[in-house]
Amino acid sequence: MPAKKHRQEYLTRRRILAATGATGAATLAGCFGGDDDASDLLGGDFDEVDIEYPEDYEDEMNEVVPSGAVNPFNGEYTFNPYHTSWNAGDAQETMYEYLSVYNTDDGEFIHRIAEGWEIDEETRLTTVEISDEYGWSNGTPITAGDFVTALKLEAYMEMGLQQYVDPEDGIRVVDDHTFEIEPREEYVGLEEELWLNQWAEMLLDVSEEQFGPIVEEFESATDDEIEDVQRDLVSAAPHWDQILVSGPFMFVEANEEYADQVPNQNHPVAQDWDFYLRHGQYEGEQGLQAGEVDWEHNDPTIEDLPDKYDEPPVSFSGQTFAIIFGRDDEYIRDYPEVRQALAYAVDMEHVVNVASPGTPVDTYSAGIDIGYAEHFVEDDVLDAMPNYAPQDTDAAQELLEGVGFSYEGGAWYTPDGDEWTLNFPVGDWFRDSSQIISDNLAEFGIDMDHYVNEMPTWQSESEADLDFDLTVHLNYGMARQYHAHSDLYEEMYNPNRGVLTERNLFEEEVEVSEIGNPDGGTETVNIPDELDGIATAEDEDEAIAHATKLAWVHNQLLPAAMVHPWSEHYWVNVGDWDFDLDSDAWLTSNRITHYLLEHGLSPE
């Protein structure tokens, strides 16, 4: 049954700010703390959660996590996943458990709280069974009602699920350990892999006990009142010691210097552990020199790393770092050849080697995360795609001259005869990468107005208004969704810089060279039709056929040049751990906590 064509809508950052007003602006600026209204909104006093843990745990402390950003002292980390300042970083992820975890190596879901599920082949009505062994940090059993609460809130907060599922009628409790989820009528028969990717790897970060009242608020609200409930929820700010935890670790102490986590005694695996996590005391190289760090993030240079791990794995847990083209410069906006020329003029291999050594360079720029592009694009088409990563200034020159640019006295001039100057604002996360890109383009003869702002300033002044000719940033694609449709849909309809909705770089129907043959004739592709085709494909081959067309469109029209995956790599100092060097199991999951749980990794 074909899906009806309609745009997926998200509760965007702009809408959150509009809804929360001064409160939203303050929280984004970091000026937040306890919110008395949260208690009324969520139906509880949010007193400190009563948990059990060994009081003398500090005597057994054997691990330090180098990260100053995870210290939740005095509410600096707000434990509400819908809050405008929520950041589900490493520390918080240890606190919540998954329904299942996606194995990026074999493309299968590994059950965590889930015991299993059955999916009707015709309708996609899904019945999920959960384990009875998991408990919240206060000892309350985890039930189907907790998952229904989490799924309903995801839909009511317009985080993507609402496109496919009606939160009021399509998500329901069957019994304490069973719930059902059913697609909307227009998405009956949704392509199965895409359906699984809407809910199967959900993180249980809210409980029915604490967040159930807000579901009731949503379900009793009129259409005009829905946004008021959304506003209230994104403003609620419970602290680290006021929230229930479903995962293997829970916070027990937080101060100006550090924050400690201990195993959750109600977690069926972690209750047998005897090691503890300290966050915020040592950072990066300082921690390594002090000999206090057992973990290091995104760094392949730890001493004594076995040879087999000389280069980090791609965990596909992050998103893609990309050069993003704006709409202000008429030549960038109107000519894909110009976008291609800019990509060719940059030495992306050097960018990656300097800014993220050991990370694979994206060889496809296909709009699909490099980690699984090969699973969704036909091999011959993937092989035929131009690779923009190696610097090729001859190709760049030929492309620019082909649309009327001229090169004189070491500088490029537009077809109108003006010296070409590009506005290149970036956020300070990408200082080094952007400097290399700017230098490459300047050496090629383009006048660059390159400047670096603090990230919040860049977001408010440049990204929000699309005030750039080109920039660099993450969140390009949806790598955590593990599906071509998610990546490609986000690329076209992202509410901040979607190709078809915000930047308007090309129309819904485009003409490109013959699919898989850059030197062949032309072919017309309707982008919405192909996206709908992926969503409603009857089998994997059909889904791949649609995804292949769109990947080719992206590669040829290049709305942004994908540079490298921004994945999270974790390294274990193996000398102090009972680590199976013959196993690659920990490389196949994007979740290090999941690996600990699945394989029992622990200090010797």
N, C-alpha and C positions, 0 to 999 in steps of 0.2 A: 504494500500500500504506500503510494508516494507521500512524502511529507509535504505539508503546505509550506510555501516559501514565506519565511518571515525572518527578520533580523533577530539574532540573539541579543538581548539587552542585559547589561550588567549595572549593578549599583556602583557607579563610577566614583572616582575620587572627587570629581567636580560636584556630583550630586550629593556626596556625603558632606562636603564642605558647605554646600548651599543649605543642606538640611540641618546641619549642626551649628551653623553660624559661628559666633565667637568661640563656642566650646570646641568646635572642630578645628578652628585656626589655632587655638591654644594647644590642643593636644598634638597637632602636627609640629608645633614649635618646641615640643618637649615640656610644656608647662602643664603637667597633669599630676594628679595624686588621687587620694581617696575621694570618692564621689558619694555623698550621702544619698543621692537619688537612686544610686544603683541598688540599694537595699530595697527600696519601695518597688522599683521596676522589676527586679528578679524575685520578689516574694520572700526575701529572707534578710536577716540582719548582717549576714556576711561576717560573723565573728570568725576568729582564728579557727581553722579546721583542726579537730582533735585527731591526732595521728600517733601511731606507736613507732618508736625507733630507739636504737641503743644510745643512751645518753653519753656513753664514753666513746662514740664513733671516732672522735678526733685522734684518739690513741692508735687507731687502725688506719688512718688516712694513708692511701697509697696511690692516689692519682691526682694530677692537677691538670685542669683544662685551661689552656692559655687564651683567654678571651675576656677583655675588659668590658665588652659591650653587653654581657649577659647578666650583670649584677643587678638584681631586682630590688635593691635597697630603697625603702621608703616609697614604694610604689613606682619607682622609675621604670619598672617593667609591669605593665598592666595586663592582667591575665583574663582578657576578654578577646576572643579571636575575631570579633566584629568591630573592635575599637579602632579608631583611626590611627592609633600608634602601635597596633599589634605587629609584632615581628616574630614569626614562628621560627626562631633561630635554633641553633644546636641544643642549647640548654633546655628550651621549652619542649623540643621534640622528644627528649628523653622522658618527659612527664606524661605523654599521652600515647595510647596504644592504637594500633591500626585494626581495621576490620580484616584487611589482608594487605600484603605488600607485593608490588610488581617486581618480578625478576627480569631485569633488562637484558639478560643473556639469552634466556629461552622464551621470553614473552609470555610467561605464565604468572598467575597470582598465587602467592604462598599464603595460606591462611594464618591469621593470628587469632583475633577473637572469633572470627568466623569458624564454624564447623563445616560449612558447605552451603551451596545454594543450588536451586533448580530454576531454570529459565525456560519459559514456554517458547518454543521455536516460532510460533505464529504471532503471538502478541507481545512477547518479551515480559509478561508478568513474571516477576521474580520473587521467590520465597527464600529467605535467608535464615539459616539456623546459626545461633551463636553458642559459644561455650558457656558453661555454668561455673567455670573455675576462676573467672576474673572478678576483681573487686575494686571499687574506688578506694582512695587512700584513707577514708574514714571507716572502712569495713563494709560499706553498703555494696551488695552485689551489682554488677553491671548487667543490665537487662535490655531487652529489645526496645523498651521505651526510651532508653538513652540514645540509641541509634536513630529512632524515629524523630526524637527531639532535634538531634544534630542535622539530619537530612532536611527536616522541615525548615529549620532556621537558615540553612544554606539556600534553600529555594526562596523563602520569604525575603532574605537579604539580597536576592538577585545576583548570586555569585555564579550563575551559569546553569545550575540544575533545573531552574524554573522553566527553561526553554522546553525541556523534555518531560518534566513531571509536574503535575498540579499538586502543590504541597498540601492542600486541604484534603483532597480525595485520593491522591495517588501514593501516599506513604502511610502505612497503618500497622499497628501492633496486632499480631495474631495471638501470642501468649508471651510469657516472660522471656522465652528464648527464641522467638520466631517473629520476624516482621516481613511485610510485603512492600514492594515498590513496583509501580506500574506506570508505563509511559502514557502521555496524553494520547488522545485518539489519533491525532494527526501523525504521531510518531510510533504507532503500532508497527512492528516489524523493523524497527531501527536496527541498523547494522550491528551485529552482536558485540564486536570488539569495541565499537564506539559506545554502546550501551554500558558495557562493563566499566569503561573508563569514566563514566559519570559518577559512580558511587563505590566501586569495589575497593579502592585504596583510601577510603575515608579515614581520617584521624579523629578519634573520639576525644574531642577537646571541650565538650560541654556535657553536663549531666542533666537528666530529667529533673532531679531534685532541685538544682539551682536555676536551670534555664527553662524548665517546663512552663512556668508562668508567662514567659514572654511569647511562647507558642500560642497560649490561650488568648493573649492580647491580640496577636495577629489574626487569629481565627474569628474573633468577635469584632474586629475593626471593619469599618466600611472602606470602600475604595479610597475615599478622601482621607481616611485616617491612617492608612498603611504607612505613609511616609513619616508620620509622627512617631509611630512605633519603631520604625527603622532608626530615626534620629535618636530616640531614647536609648536604643540598644548600642549604637556606636559610641554613645557618650558614657556608658556605664564603665566604671574603672575599679573592679575588685583587685586587691593586692595579691602578691605571691602567696601569702599565708592564709588567704580567705577562699581558696578555690579547690575543688575536688580534683584529684589526679587519677587517671586511669592507667598510666604507663609504669615502667619499671622503676623510675626514680621520682622523688618528691623533695622539694626544698624544706629544709629544717632550720636554716639560719641564713640571714642576709644582713650585711652591714656595709660600711663604706669601703672595706678592703676586699671582701670576698663573699661568695654565696655558696652554701653547701647543699648537696643533694645526697640522700641515702636511699637504699632500696625500699620500694613500696612493699610492705609485708603482706599486702593483699593481692599481689601480682603472682601468678602461679610459677613463674620462673625466677623472678628477681627476689622473691622471698628467701631463696637459698643462697643469695650472694652475700659476700662480706667485704665488698669494697665500696668506696665512696667517691663522689665527684666534687671537686672544689673549683669554682669558677671565679675568674676576675683577679687572682693574685699575681700570676705571672703571665706575661704576654710574649708571644713570638720568640725572637732571638734571645731576649733576656731570659726567658724561661729555659731555653735550651742550654745556655751557658751556665745557668744555675743548677742544671742537672735535675730539675724538678718536673720536667714535662714528659708525659708519656704519649701525648697526642700533639700533632701539629696539623694545622689545616692548610690545604692547598699549597704544600711546599714539598718538593721531591728531594730535598737536599739533606735530610736527616742522615747522620753517620750510621754506618753498619746496616743500611737498608739492603736486603738481599738483591743480587743482580737482577733477578726476575722482575723487580719492581723499580728498575731504574727510571722508567717513565710511568707517570700516574695513569690509572685507568680512567676511562670516561664513565662516570656513574650516571649520567643523564639526570642528575638530581637538580641541576640548576637550569638556567636558560641560556640564550645565545647572546654573545657580545657582537654587535653589528654597527656598521656605518649606516646611519639613517639619513635619507635624503629629504629635504624640505620642499615646500611648494612655492616659496617666494621668488627664487630665481627662475625665470621663465624657461631657460634652457634645460635646467635640471628637471623642472616639472614636465616639460613637453616632449623631451627627447630621451628615450631609454639609452640611446647611444652615448649621451653625455654622462648618464649615471654609470654606464659600463666603463667609460673612459676614466672616470674618477677612481673606480675600483681598481682598474689595471694600473693606474699611476701610483698606487700605494703598495708598499712591500709588506703585505699582510703576514708573510712568514716571519719577517723580522719583528713585526709588532708582537706576534705571539711568543717568539723566542725571548724577547725582552720582558714583556709584561706578564706572561703566564708560561714559563718554560716547561716543556714536556707535554703541554696540552696539544692535541691534534688541531691542525689548521683545517677549517672548513673548505673542502674541495668542490662543493656543489653549489652553495648559495641557492638552495632550492625551496626555501620557505619551510622546510621540515628539519627538525633537529638532526644534526649530523650523526648522532648516535643510532638513529633508527631510520634514516632516510632510505637505506638500502632495503628495508622491509616494506616500504610503501611505494617505491618507484621501480618500474621495470628496468632490468639491468642494462639493456641496450640504450635506453634513454638516459639513464644515469651516466653511463660511459660517454655519451655524446655531449653532455653539458659542458659549455665553456667553464674553465676553472679560473676564477678571478684572483686567486690567492697569490700566485707568483707575480712579482712586479713585471709589467710588460709595457714600457713607455712607448714602444713603437706602435703597439695596438692602440694605446690610448691616443696617440697623435693621429693615427689614421681615422679613428672614430670621430674625433673633434673636427678634423678637417672635412670629413664627410658631411657634416651638418653646417658648414660655413664658418667655423672658427679659423683664425689665422695666428701664426706664431711669428713674432717679430722682436728682435733685440732681447731675447730671453724671456719674453712674456707672451701670454695668450690673450687674444682679443676676440670679443664676441662677433657674431655676424653683423652687428650694428656698428662695429668699429670701436667699441669701448674696451678698455683694459678690464679683464675679468677678475673680479674680487669676490671672494666667498666669505660669508659670515659663518663662523665655526665656534659657537659657544658649547662648552661641555661642563658636566659636573665634575667635582674634584675627585671622585672615585677613579677617574680615567685620565688623570694628568699625564702619566707617562705614555700611555697608548696614543692619546690624542696628539701629543707633541710629535711623536714619530709620524703620524698621519699628516699633520700639518707641514712638517719639514719635507716629507716626500712630495706633497703637492706643490709646495713653494719651489723646491728644486726642479720640478717639472715645468714651472713657469706660471703658476697661478698665484695671484696675490691673496694671501690668507689673513683674515681678521680672526685670529684664534685667541680665545681667552677662556680662563677656567674660573668657575664660580663654585661656591659651596653648593652641595647637592640640593638642599631645599630652595635656594635662590634660583638655581638653574631650572628646577621643576616649575617654580611659580612664574619666572620671567621668560623662560625660553620654551620649555616643553608645553606649558599650558596654552600658550598662544601660537605654538609652532613657529616661533621666531628664530629660524635658522635656515641656512642653505644646506648645511649638513651638520650632523652631530653624531655622537656615539653614546650608546646606552645598552642596558640589558632589557629584560622583559620583552624581548622580541621573539615571539613564538610562545608555545605553551609546552615546554619540554617535559614538565611534570605530568602531563596528561597522556603521554605515550601513544598518541594517535595522530595520524596525518591531518584528520579533519580539525582537530583542536588547534594545531599549529596554523594551518592555512586559513581557518575561519578568523582566528585572532589577527592574523596578518591583514586581512581584508577589512575587518569590521571593528578593530580595537577602538574603543571610544576616545582614546587620547590621540592616536596617530594612525588610524586605519587607512589603508590605501584608498578604499572606495568611499569612506565616510568623512575623513578629516583632511588627509593630504590631497585627495583627488588626483593622484598621479596618472590614473587611466580609468577608462569606462568599464562598466560591468561586462561588456562584450569587447574582446580585444582580438587583434590579428597578430599572430606570431609566425615564425618560420615553422615549417613542417615538424610535427612532434618527433623528436629524436634526430632531426637532420637540420643543423643550423645553416647549412648551405643550400637547402632545398627551397621549395615553393612556400606559399603562405597557407595558414590554417586559422580559422576563426574559432575562438573558445569563449563560451558564455560562463563567466566565473560563478554566479549564483547557481546555475544549473549543475555545474560540476560539483559544487559543494553539497547540494542536495543529493546528487548521485552518490557521493561517498556515504552520506548519512543513511541512505535507504538501500544501499547495495545488498543484493541477495546472497552474495558470497564474497570471499576474500579477493578473488581475481577481479571481480567487478569494482570493488573498492579501490584496488590498486590501479586499475585503468583510469579511474577518475582522478585519483591523487597524482598519477603520473602526468596527466595533462596540466594540472595546476602547478606542479613542481617545475614543469618546463616553462610555463608562463612566467613564473617568478624568476627563473634563471635568465630568461631572455629579456624581460622588461626591467628586472632588477630594481624593485622599489626600495630595497636596502641590501647592502652587501654584508652577508654573514661572515664573520671573521673566525670565531672559534667558540666552542661550547664553554659556557661559564658554569662548569660543574664543580661539585664539592668533592675533593679528594681527601681521604683520611689516611694517615700513616701510623702504624703501630711500631713502637720501638720493640722489636721482637725479642730482644735479649731478656726482657723482664716479663715476657708473657708466654703462656702456653699456646703457641701459635703454630698452626699446621702449614708449614711452608710448601707442602706438596699440593695444597688445596687452593683453588681459585674462587672458592665459594664466596668469600667476602667481597670479591670484585663484581659479583653478578647482581648484587642488590644495591639500590641507591640509598639504603638506610643502614648506617653503621650500628645503630642500636638494634635493629632487626638482626644483624649478623651476630651480635653478642647473644641475643636471645636464641637464635636458631642453632648456633654452633657451640654455645657454652664457653666462649672465649673468656679467660680470666687470668689474673696474675698468678704466677707460679707460687 
